[in-house]
Amino acid sequence: MNRRQFLASASAMALLPAPGSASPAPQTLKAEEIIQQILPEGEGTTAMLGFNGSMPGPEIRLKRGARASIEVENALQEGTAVHWHGIRLENRMDGVPVLTQDLINPGDSKTYSFVPPDAGTYWYHSHYISQEQVARGLMGPLIVEDDAPLDLDHDITVILSDWIIDEDGSLVDEFTDMHSVAHAGYMGNFARGFLSRSDVQQGDRIRLRLINAATNRIFP
């Protein structure tokens, strides 16, 4: 990482898509090709994958102990599946092709239905050729809310990741080398964080939820 890239990654933050309200009502995630401004404004855009037109995908909020129903539509040119990272659920809903489900082929959809037993901060992501699909952007935050709300002014989610990006914004297609396959991803040259909101005041009481979606990088 050169100095320009380091300075950019140290300061680059953006807002997450607006979260949905915590509800047992069915929700939809559409996996599709997108164009995203990953580099700072004024620099090149990046062709990626995302959910519902953005990367990361929308923040999903669920009620602990209430059944969730999430339909995943595949608008990609290849198969995919979604894994609900960290949540204790039925094996058949875990989102791992071949092992727990059939692949969601292009044009098809699958409804995931499960009851999250634990409140906490989680995330969802592709679990098919994940060293490539997650690196391209198929990820998003998932929050299971506490039974009783905490005494807070703001509940803020931050999801962090990194990518190998050329100066023109192009995503470098280095997904199949031995290191990337073994680690289900790569070490990027540009990092960025996405926040669910940023309009806070000094003295506010904040719950800060941090998700490291990078497969190799440790964020100090």
DRENDO-1510 file (C-alpha; in Angstrom, 1 decimal, always signed):
<recs>
REC; n; res; u; v; w
REC; 1; MET; +0.0; +0.0; +0.0 .
REC; 2; ASN; +1.6; +3.3; -1.1 .
REC; 3; ARG; +1.2; +6.6; +0.7 .
REC; 4; ARG; -1.8; +7.8; -1.5 .
REC; 5; GLN; -3.6; +4.6; -0.9 .
REC; 6; PHE; -2.9; +4.6; +2.8 .
REC; 7; LEU; -4.2; +8.1; +3.2 .
REC; 8; ALA; -7.3; +7.4; +1.2 .
REC; 9; SER; -8.1; +4.2; +3.2 .
REC; 10; ALA; -7.5; +6.0; +6.5 .
REC; 11; SER; -10.1; +8.6; +5.8 .
REC; 12; ALA; -12.6; +6.9; +3.4 .
REC; 13; MET; -16.0; +6.4; +5.1 .
REC; 14; ALA; -19.4; +6.3; +3.6 .
REC; 15; LEU; -23.0; +5.8; +4.7 .
REC; 16; LEU; -24.6; +2.3; +4.6 .
REC; 17; PRO; -28.0; +2.0; +2.8 .
REC; 18; ALA; -30.9; +2.8; +5.2 .
REC; 19; PRO; -31.6; -0.2; +7.5 .
REC; 20; GLY; -34.9; -1.9; +7.4 .
REC; 21; SER; -37.1; -1.9; +10.6 .
REC; 22; ALA; -36.9; -5.0; +12.7 .
REC; 23; SER; -39.9; -7.1; +11.6 .
REC; 24; PRO; -40.9; -10.7; +11.0 .
REC; 25; ALA; -42.2; -9.5; +7.6 .
REC; 26; PRO; -40.5; -11.1; +4.6 .
REC; 27; GLN; -37.5; -9.2; +3.3 .
REC; 28; THR; -35.8; -9.5; -0.1 .
REC; 29; LEU; -32.1; -9.4; -1.1 .
REC; 30; LYS; -31.3; -9.2; -4.8 .
REC; 31; ALA; -27.8; -10.2; -5.8 .
REC; 32; GLU; -26.8; -8.1; -8.9 .
REC; 33; GLU; -24.0; -6.4; -10.7 .
REC; 34; ILE; -23.5; -2.7; -9.5 .
REC; 35; ILE; -21.3; +0.3; -10.0 .
REC; 36; GLN; -20.0; +1.7; -6.7 .
REC; 37; GLN; -17.9; +4.7; -5.7 .
REC; 38; ILE; -15.3; +3.0; -3.5 .
REC; 39; LEU; -12.4; +5.4; -4.1 .
REC; 40; PRO; -12.9; +9.0; -2.9 .
REC; 41; GLU; -15.4; +11.2; -4.8 .
REC; 42; GLY; -14.0; +12.4; -8.1 .
REC; 43; GLU; -11.9; +9.3; -8.7 .
REC; 44; GLY; -12.9; +6.2; -10.7 .
REC; 45; THR; -15.9; +4.1; -10.0 .
REC; 46; THR; -15.8; +0.3; -9.5 .
REC; 47; ALA; -17.8; -2.5; -11.1 .
REC; 48; MET; -18.7; -4.8; -8.3 .
REC; 49; LEU; -21.4; -7.2; -7.0 .
REC; 50; GLY; -23.9; -6.1; -4.4 .
REC; 51; PHE; -27.3; -6.6; -2.9 .
REC; 52; ASN; -30.3; -4.3; -3.7 .
REC; 53; GLY; -28.1; -2.0; -5.8 .
REC; 54; SER; -25.4; -1.3; -3.2 .
REC; 55; MET; -22.3; -2.6; -1.6 .
REC; 56; PRO; -22.5; -3.4; +1.2 .
REC; 57; GLY; -26.1; -4.6; +1.1 .
REC; 58; PRO; -28.8; -3.1; +3.3 .
REC; 59; GLU; -28.6; -3.5; +7.0 .
REC; 60; ILE; -31.0; -6.2; +8.1 .
REC; 61; ARG; -32.5; -6.0; +11.6 .
REC; 62; LEU; -34.3; -9.0; +13.1 .
REC; 63; LYS; -36.0; -9.6; +16.4 .
REC; 64; ARG; -34.5; -12.2; +18.7 .
REC; 65; GLY; -36.7; -15.3; +18.9 .
REC; 66; ALA; -38.9; -14.2; +16.0 .
REC; 67; ARG; -38.9; -16.2; +12.7 .
REC; 68; ALA; -37.2; -14.3; +9.9 .
REC; 69; SER; -38.0; -14.8; +6.2 .
REC; 70; ILE; -35.5; -13.5; +3.7 .
REC; 71; GLU; -35.8; -14.2; +0.0 .
REC; 72; VAL; -32.6; -14.1; -2.0 .
REC; 73; GLU; -33.0; -13.3; -5.7 .
REC; 74; ASN; -30.1; -14.1; -8.1 .
REC; 75; ALA; -29.8; -11.5; -10.9 .
REC; 76; LEU; -26.1; -12.4; -11.4 .
REC; 77; GLN; -24.7; -14.3; -14.4 .
REC; 78; GLU; -23.5; -17.1; -12.1 .
REC; 79; GLY; -24.9; -19.0; -9.1 .
REC; 80; THR; -24.7; -17.8; -5.5 .
REC; 81; ALA; -25.9; -18.5; -2.0 .
REC; 82; VAL; -26.1; -16.5; +1.2 .
REC; 83; HIS; -24.6; -17.4; +4.6 .
REC; 84; TRP; -25.8; -15.8; +7.8 .
REC; 85; HIS; -22.4; -15.4; +9.5 .
REC; 86; GLY; -22.3; -16.2; +13.3 .
REC; 87; ILE; -26.0; -17.0; +13.8 .
REC; 88; ARG; -27.0; -20.4; +15.3 .
REC; 89; LEU; -29.6; -21.7; +12.9 .
REC; 90; GLU; -30.9; -24.8; +11.2 .
REC; 91; ASN; -28.2; -26.5; +9.1 .
REC; 92; ARG; -30.4; -26.4; +5.9 .
REC; 93; MET; -30.5; -22.6; +6.2 .
REC; 94; ASP; -26.8; -22.1; +6.6 .
REC; 95; GLY; -26.2; -21.1; +3.0 .
REC; 96; VAL; -23.4; -23.4; +1.9 .
REC; 97; PRO; -24.0; -24.9; -1.6 .
REC; 98; VAL; -23.6; -28.7; -1.9 .
REC; 99; LEU; -23.3; -29.1; +1.8 .
REC; 100; THR; -26.6; -27.6; +3.0 .
REC; 101; GLN; -28.5; -26.4; -0.1 .
REC; 102; ASP; -28.5; -26.4; -3.9 .
REC; 103; LEU; -26.9; -23.4; -5.6 .
REC; 104; ILE; -29.2; -20.5; -6.4 .
REC; 105; ASN; -28.9; -20.4; -10.1 .
REC; 106; PRO; -29.2; -17.2; -12.3 .
REC; 107; GLY; -32.8; -16.1; -12.4 .
REC; 108; ASP; -33.8; -18.3; -9.4 .
REC; 109; SER; -34.5; -17.4; -5.8 .
REC; 110; LYS; -34.4; -19.0; -2.4 .
REC; 111; THR; -36.2; -18.1; +0.8 .
REC; 112; TYR; -34.2; -18.5; +4.0 .
REC; 113; SER; -36.3; -18.9; +7.1 .
REC; 114; PHE; -34.8; -19.2; +10.6 .
REC; 115; VAL; -35.3; -18.0; +14.2 .
REC; 116; PRO; -32.2; -16.1; +15.5 .
REC; 117; PRO; -31.7; -17.2; +19.1 .
REC; 118; ASP; -29.2; -14.6; +20.2 .
REC; 119; ALA; -29.1; -10.8; +20.1 .
REC; 120; GLY; -25.9; -9.4; +18.6 .
REC; 121; THR; -24.0; -8.1; +15.6 .
REC; 122; TYR; -23.6; -10.4; +12.6 .
REC; 123; TRP; -23.3; -10.1; +8.8 .
REC; 124; TYR; -24.4; -11.9; +5.7 .
REC; 125; HIS; -22.3; -12.8; +2.6 .
REC; 126; SER; -22.0; -15.1; -0.3 .
REC; 127; HIS; -20.8; -18.6; +0.4 .
REC; 128; TYR; -20.2; -19.6; -3.2 .
REC; 129; ILE; -16.7; -19.1; -4.6 .
REC; 130; SER; -16.5; -16.7; -1.7 .
REC; 131; GLN; -12.9; -15.7; -2.4 .
REC; 132; GLU; -14.3; -13.9; -5.4 .
REC; 133; GLN; -18.0; -13.1; -4.6 .
REC; 134; VAL; -17.3; -11.6; -1.2 .
REC; 135; ALA; -14.3; -9.7; -2.5 .
REC; 136; ARG; -16.5; -8.3; -5.3 .
REC; 137; GLY; -19.0; -7.1; -2.7 .
REC; 138; LEU; -21.7; -9.6; -1.8 .
REC; 139; MET; -21.9; -8.8; +1.9 .
REC; 140; GLY; -24.0; -6.7; +4.3 .
REC; 141; PRO; -24.6; -6.2; +8.1 .
REC; 142; LEU; -27.2; -8.1; +10.0 .
REC; 143; ILE; -28.4; -7.1; +13.5 .
REC; 144; VAL; -30.4; -9.2; +15.9 .
REC; 145; GLU; -31.9; -6.7; +18.4 .
REC; 146; ASP; -32.1; -7.0; +22.1 .
REC; 147; ASP; -35.4; -7.9; +23.7 .
REC; 148; ALA; -35.5; -4.5; +25.5 .
REC; 149; PRO; -34.0; -1.5; +23.9 .
REC; 150; LEU; -30.9; -0.1; +25.6 .
REC; 151; ASP; -30.7; +3.5; +26.9 .
REC; 152; LEU; -28.9; +4.9; +23.8 .
REC; 153; ASP; -29.0; +8.0; +21.6 .
REC; 154; HIS; -27.7; +6.1; +18.6 .
REC; 155; ASP; -27.1; +2.4; +17.5 .
REC; 156; ILE; -24.5; +2.7; +14.8 .
REC; 157; THR; -23.1; -0.1; +12.6 .
REC; 158; VAL; -19.7; +0.1; +10.8 .
REC; 159; ILE; -18.7; -2.5; +8.3 .
REC; 160; LEU; -15.1; -2.5; +7.1 .
REC; 161; SER; -13.4; -4.2; +4.1 .
REC; 162; ASP; -10.7; -3.9; +1.6 .
REC; 163; TRP; -10.2; -4.5; -2.1 .
REC; 164; ILE; -7.4; -4.6; -4.7 .
REC; 165; ILE; -8.3; -1.6; -6.9 .
REC; 166; ASP; -6.4; +0.1; -9.7 .
REC; 167; GLU; -6.1; +3.9; -9.8 .
REC; 168; ASP; -8.9; +4.1; -12.4 .
REC; 169; GLY; -11.2; +2.3; -10.0 .
REC; 170; SER; -11.1; -1.1; -11.7 .
REC; 171; LEU; -11.3; -4.1; -9.4 .
REC; 172; VAL; -8.2; -6.3; -9.9 .
REC; 173; ASP; -9.3; -9.8; -10.8 .
REC; 174; GLU; -6.8; -11.7; -8.7 .
REC; 175; PHE; -9.1; -14.2; -7.0 .
REC; 176; THR; -7.7; -17.6; -7.9 .
REC; 177; ASP; -4.1; -17.5; -6.7 .
REC; 178; MET; -3.2; -20.0; -4.0 .
REC; 179; HIS; -3.3; -17.5; -1.1 .
REC; 180; SER; -6.7; -16.0; -2.1 .
REC; 181; VAL; -8.3; -19.4; -2.4 .
REC; 182; ALA; -6.8; -20.7; +0.8 .
REC; 183; HIS; -8.0; -17.6; +2.7 .
REC; 184; ALA; -11.3; -17.2; +1.0 .
REC; 185; GLY; -10.2; -13.8; -0.1 .
REC; 186; TYR; -7.2; -11.5; -0.5 .
REC; 187; MET; -5.3; -8.7; +1.1 .
REC; 188; GLY; -6.5; -5.5; -0.6 .
REC; 189; ASN; -4.6; -2.2; -1.3 .
REC; 190; PHE; -7.5; +0.0; -0.4 .
REC; 191; ALA; -9.8; -0.1; +2.6 .
REC; 192; ARG; -13.0; +1.6; +3.5 .
REC; 193; GLY; -15.6; +1.7; +6.2 .
REC; 194; PHE; -19.4; +2.2; +5.8 .
REC; 195; LEU; -21.5; +3.6; +8.7 .
REC; 196; SER; -25.2; +3.3; +9.2 .
REC; 197; ARG; -25.3; +7.0; +10.4 .
REC; 198; SER; -22.8; +9.8; +11.2 .
REC; 199; ASP; -24.9; +12.7; +12.6 .
REC; 200; VAL; -24.0; +12.4; +16.2 .
REC; 201; GLN; -23.2; +15.1; +18.8 .
REC; 202; GLN; -20.7; +15.3; +21.6 .
REC; 203; GLY; -22.1; +13.7; +24.7 .
REC; 204; ASP; -24.4; +11.3; +22.8 .
REC; 205; ARG; -24.6; +7.8; +24.2 .
REC; 206; ILE; -23.7; +5.5; +21.3 .
REC; 207; ARG; -23.6; +1.7; +20.7 .
REC; 208; LEU; -20.9; +1.1; +18.1 .
REC; 209; ARG; -21.1; -2.2; +16.2 .
REC; 210; LEU; -18.0; -3.1; +14.3 .
REC; 211; ILE; -17.9; -5.7; +11.5 .
REC; 212; ASN; -14.6; -6.7; +9.9 .
REC; 213; ALA; -15.7; -8.1; +6.5 .
REC; 214; ALA; -12.1; -8.3; +5.2 .
REC; 215; THR; -10.8; -11.8; +4.9 .
REC; 216; ASN; -7.2; -11.1; +5.7 .
REC; 217; ARG; -6.8; -7.6; +7.1 .
REC; 218; ILE; -6.8; -6.7; +10.8 .
REC; 219; PHE; -8.1; -3.2; +11.4 .
REC; 220; PRO; -6.4; -1.5; +14.4 .
</recs>
